[in-house]
Amino acid sequence: MDILKIRDAKDVEQAVQAAIAAEQPLEVVGHGTKRAVGQPMATNAVLDLSALNGVTSYEPNELILTVEAGAPMADIKSLIDSKNQEFDFEPMDTSALLGTASLSGTIGGTIAAGLAGPRRIKSGGARDHLLGVAAVSGFGESFKAGGKVVKNVTGYDLCKLIAGSWGTLAVMTEVTLKVMPKAEHEVTLVLHGLDDVTATRAMSAALGSSFDVSGAAHLPQSAFRGATGVLAGLGSQGAVTLLRLEGIGASVVHRANSLTAALVSFGKADRCEDEASQAAWVAIRDVTPFAASGPLGAWPVWRIVCPPASGGAFGRELARETGGDVIYDWGGGLIWAALPPSADAHAGLLRSKLAAIDGHATLIRGSDPLRRAIDVFHPHSEGVAALNRRVKSSFDPRDIFNRGRMTRA
């Protein structure tokens, strides 16, 4: 396989132009930590962006960060941690789930995947925090979209399209994102022993309250067989439902007391705070109970998005019919499902059931043969598929970037 190691954005432009002239599709890679997500790609050339690893500018007082797309997430996290800041969308670290080195991904890969963590229910996803992007299109032309302020778009916001496109529309060379101050205090309320449907009701009640809940997750008892650390300790009594509150110390304490009283019908709520709470939510964000190194490491893992009110019943029936394990996030709107191996990883059953509740599922972890055999990304209706083809053609008419990653041939 040819590996094209670039030095700067101009190199990217030239490499893309050469690929267009040679009709050579390119696999776009930062550190390659998410290469195993998506359909196997029809390409034998890699565009390696790892040398684009600089910080262009960081203005902590303005809450703005501009970095090259190949910048390692570990370095970026260290930089903004030093100013007590963070990405409010809680970008997922896929290393535990996919079996790669911890925090080994890049910011470009994070934006391209668009996998937001538990705070998405309050703060939005990756695309909502992407202010600007510099990229090279499938025409071999450099372009910029957005800028360094929130209200800077006059027309269609191309950043929204590029985030979550898995590198199929353009090659990002630089990104500008919002950062936010870290919360002064954090408390997680822990309800014990609720079944999946009752837990969904409790999470809905908490999220519908005035207490500004920033995380709502539920782990059935079976999900703890692969849990470690703080999360394993919380699950020592069985299923747990976790509700997070963040902010100024006095406010968090007051809201925690009020929410505890409001949820008394669901049982007595225990608490974990600050470092213990943070560790628990990192484990939920990164789905560590289903880690590649754990007892379910050989099982395919699905990421399911559905209406939160339907999540508990759907997840319970899915686990019952397949013998799999599930974890609920986003108040039941996001379900991580580790399902026993089968010829199609239960894709037929899963998607037929999702059709009834207007949900969709993406296979995040699966073997190469499995990813060739099924649709990794949820199949679209013909109208949506046609729209996607038009968008793809507008950015990359010759299908140079990550050919075949999102649609099965």
SVG drawing of the C-alpha trace seen along z (x, -y; Angstrom):
<svg xmlns="http://www.w3.org/2000/svg" viewBox="-43 -36 50 53">
<polyline fill="none" stroke="black" stroke-width="0.4" points="0.0,0.0 1.3,-3.4 1.6,-5.8 1.7,-9.5 3.2,-11.4 2.5,-15.1 4.2,-18.0 1.7,-20.8 -1.7,-21.9 -0.1,-22.6 1.2,-19.0 -2.4,-17.8 -3.7,-19.9 -1.0,-18.5 -1.5,-14.9 -5.2,-15.2 -4.7,-16.7 -2.3,-13.9 -4.8,-11.3 -7.6,-12.9 -5.4,-12.8 -4.5,-9.2 -8.0,-8.3 -6.5,-6.8 -8.8,-6.8 -7.2,-7.8 -7.7,-6.5 -7.5,-9.6 -5.7,-8.8 -4.5,-10.7 -3.2,-8.1 -5.5,-5.3 -7.3,-4.6 -10.7,-4.4 -9.8,-2.6 -11.8,0.4 -15.1,-1.5 -17.1,-1.5 -17.1,0.7 -13.7,1.9 -12.5,-0.7 -11.7,-0.3 -8.3,-1.9 -4.6,-1.0 -3.2,-4.4 -3.1,-6.2 -3.0,-10.0 -1.2,-10.3 -2.0,-13.6 -0.1,-12.8 2.5,-15.5 -0.2,-18.2 0.1,-18.3 0.6,-21.9 -1.5,-24.3 -2.2,-27.4 -3.6,-29.5 -5.2,-29.1 -7.0,-32.0 -8.2,-30.7 -9.9,-34.0 -11.9,-33.8 -12.5,-30.1 -11.2,-29.4 -8.7,-26.8 -7.3,-26.4 -5.2,-23.3 -4.1,-21.3 -6.2,-18.3 -3.5,-15.7 -2.9,-17.1 -3.0,-14.3 -6.0,-14.4 -3.6,-13.6 -1.6,-16.8 -4.7,-18.9 -6.3,-17.6 -3.1,-18.4 -3.0,-21.9 -6.6,-22.9 -6.4,-21.0 -3.6,-23.4 -6.1,-26.2 -8.9,-24.3 -10.9,-24.0 -12.4,-21.1 -14.5,-20.3 -18.1,-20.5 -19.3,-17.7 -17.1,-15.2 -15.4,-13.6 -15.4,-9.8 -12.0,-8.0 -12.6,-4.8 -9.3,-3.2 -10.8,-0.8 -13.6,0.3 -11.4,0.8 -8.2,1.9 -5.9,-0.9 -3.5,-3.0 -5.3,-5.4 -5.9,-8.9 -4.0,-8.0 -6.5,-9.6 -6.3,-13.0 -8.6,-16.0 -9.4,-15.5 -10.5,-12.0 -12.6,-13.1 -14.5,-15.6 -14.8,-13.2 -16.3,-10.5 -18.5,-13.0 -18.9,-10.6 -20.0,-12.9 -20.2,-11.7 -22.8,-11.9 -23.0,-15.7 -24.5,-15.8 -28.0,-15.9 -27.1,-19.3 -24.3,-20.8 -24.8,-19.2 -22.5,-17.2 -19.1,-17.7 -20.5,-19.7 -22.1,-22.2 -18.6,-23.1 -16.8,-23.2 -16.5,-26.9 -14.3,-26.7 -12.5,-24.3 -9.8,-24.5 -9.9,-21.6 -9.2,-20.3 -12.1,-19.1 -12.3,-16.3 -11.8,-18.9 -8.2,-19.4 -9.1,-22.9 -8.4,-24.3 -11.3,-26.0 -12.3,-27.4 -15.7,-27.4 -16.7,-29.2 -14.3,-31.2 -13.4,-32.1 -16.7,-33.3 -20.0,-31.6 -22.2,-33.8 -20.1,-33.9 -22.1,-31.9 -23.9,-33.6 -25.4,-30.7 -25.1,-27.0 -22.6,-26.0 -20.3,-23.5 -18.8,-22.6 -22.0,-20.8 -21.6,-18.5 -17.9,-17.7 -18.4,-16.8 -19.5,-13.2 -18.8,-12.5 -16.0,-10.0 -13.6,-11.6 -15.7,-11.0 -16.3,-14.7 -13.0,-16.5 -9.6,-16.3 -9.5,-18.6 -6.2,-20.4 -7.1,-22.7 -10.1,-23.1 -11.3,-25.8 -13.4,-24.7 -15.0,-26.2 -13.7,-25.2 -15.4,-25.7 -14.3,-26.1 -14.5,-23.0 -17.2,-22.8 -16.2,-23.8 -18.0,-20.8 -19.6,-17.6 -22.1,-15.3 -23.6,-12.1 -26.8,-10.7 -26.9,-6.9 -30.2,-5.0 -29.9,-1.2 -31.8,1.8 -34.1,0.2 -35.1,2.3 -34.5,0.8 -37.9,-0.7 -38.2,-2.2 -34.7,-3.6 -35.8,-5.3 -38.7,-6.9 -36.4,-8.1 -33.9,-9.6 -36.7,-11.3 -38.0,-12.8 -34.6,-14.1 -33.9,-15.5 -37.3,-17.1 -36.8,-18.8 -35.3,-22.3 -32.1,-21.0 -29.9,-21.1 -28.8,-17.4 -25.8,-17.0 -25.6,-13.2 -28.2,-10.4 -27.1,-6.8 -28.3,-3.3 -26.3,-0.1 -28.2,3.2 -26.5,5.7 -25.2,7.8 -23.2,4.9 -20.9,4.9 -19.2,8.2 -16.6,6.2 -16.6,3.0 -13.5,2.0 -12.6,-0.8 -15.2,-3.2 -17.9,-1.9 -17.4,1.7 -17.8,0.4 -21.0,-1.4 -22.4,1.8 -21.6,4.0 -25.3,3.9 -26.7,4.6 -28.1,2.2 -27.4,-1.5 -28.9,-4.6 -26.6,-7.6 -27.6,-11.3 -24.9,-14.0 -25.1,-17.6 -22.2,-20.1 -21.5,-23.7 -20.7,-26.1 -20.4,-24.2 -23.4,-25.7 -25.6,-25.4 -24.7,-21.7 -25.4,-20.8 -28.8,-22.6 -29.8,-20.9 -28.6,-17.5 -30.7,-17.8 -33.8,-18.9 -33.4,-16.3 -33.0,-13.6 -36.3,-14.6 -38.0,-14.8 -36.9,-11.2 -37.7,-9.6 -40.4,-7.4 -37.6,-5.6 -35.7,-4.8 -32.9,-6.3 -30.2,-8.0 -26.5,-7.6 -23.9,-10.0 -20.4,-10.1 -18.6,-13.4 -15.8,-15.1 -13.0,-12.6 -15.1,-9.5 -18.0,-10.9 -15.7,-12.0 -14.1,-8.5 -17.5,-6.9 -18.6,-9.1 -15.4,-8.6 -16.0,-4.9 -19.6,-5.4 -18.4,-7.8 -15.8,-5.3 -18.0,-2.2 -15.2,-0.5 -17.4,2.4 -17.4,3.6 -13.6,3.0 -11.7,5.1 -9.5,6.4 -12.5,7.4 -14.7,10.5 -16.9,9.2 -13.9,8.1 -14.8,10.6 -18.4,9.5 -19.6,7.0 -20.7,3.7 -23.5,1.5 -24.2,-2.1 -28.0,-2.6 -29.8,-6.0 -33.5,-6.0 -36.2,-8.1 -35.3,-8.1 -38.8,-7.1 -38.5,-3.9 -34.9,-3.1 -35.6,-1.0 -38.1,1.3 -36.1,1.6 -32.8,2.4 -34.4,4.9 -36.0,6.9 -32.8,6.8 -30.8,8.1 -33.4,10.8 -33.6,12.0 -29.9,12.0 -28.3,12.8 -26.4,9.6 -25.6,6.7 -26.6,3.1 -25.6,-0.2 -27.9,-3.3 -26.7,-6.9 -28.4,-10.2 -31.4,-9.3 -32.1,-6.2 -31.5,-7.9 -28.2,-6.2 -27.8,-2.4 -24.5,-0.6 -25.1,3.1 -22.6,5.9 -24.2,8.8 -23.0,12.4 -21.2,13.2 -23.4,14.4 -23.2,14.3 -24.7,10.8 -24.1,9.6 -28.0,9.7 -28.2,6.8 -31.4,8.0 -33.2,8.4 -31.8,5.1 -32.8,3.0 -36.2,4.5 -37.0,3.6 -35.5,0.1 -37.8,-0.6 -40.8,-0.5 -39.4,-3.2 -37.6,-5.4 -34.1,-4.6 -30.8,-3.7 -27.8,-1.6 -24.1,-1.7 -21.7,1.2 -18.7,-0.3 -16.7,2.9 -16.7,5.9 -14.4,8.1 -13.4,7.4 -15.6,10.3 -18.5,9.0 -18.1,5.5 -18.0,6.8 -21.2,8.8 -23.5,6.2 -24.3,2.5 -22.1,0.9 -24.0,-2.4 -27.8,-2.3 -29.3,-2.1 -31.1,-5.2 -34.4,-5.6 -34.0,-6.2 -34.7,-10.0 -32.1,-10.5 -29.6,-8.3 -30.1,-10.4 -29.5,-13.6 -26.3,-12.1 -25.1,-11.2 -25.7,-14.8 -23.8,-16.1 -20.9,-13.7 -20.8,-14.7 -20.7,-18.4 -17.6,-17.8 -15.9,-14.8 -17.3,-14.0 -14.8,-11.3 -15.2,-9.5 -11.5,-10.0 -11.8,-10.1 -12.4,-7.0 -14.2,-5.3 -16.8,-2.8 -16.5,-3.5 -20.1,-4.5 -22.0,-2.4 -21.7,1.2 -20.9,2.0"/>
</svg>
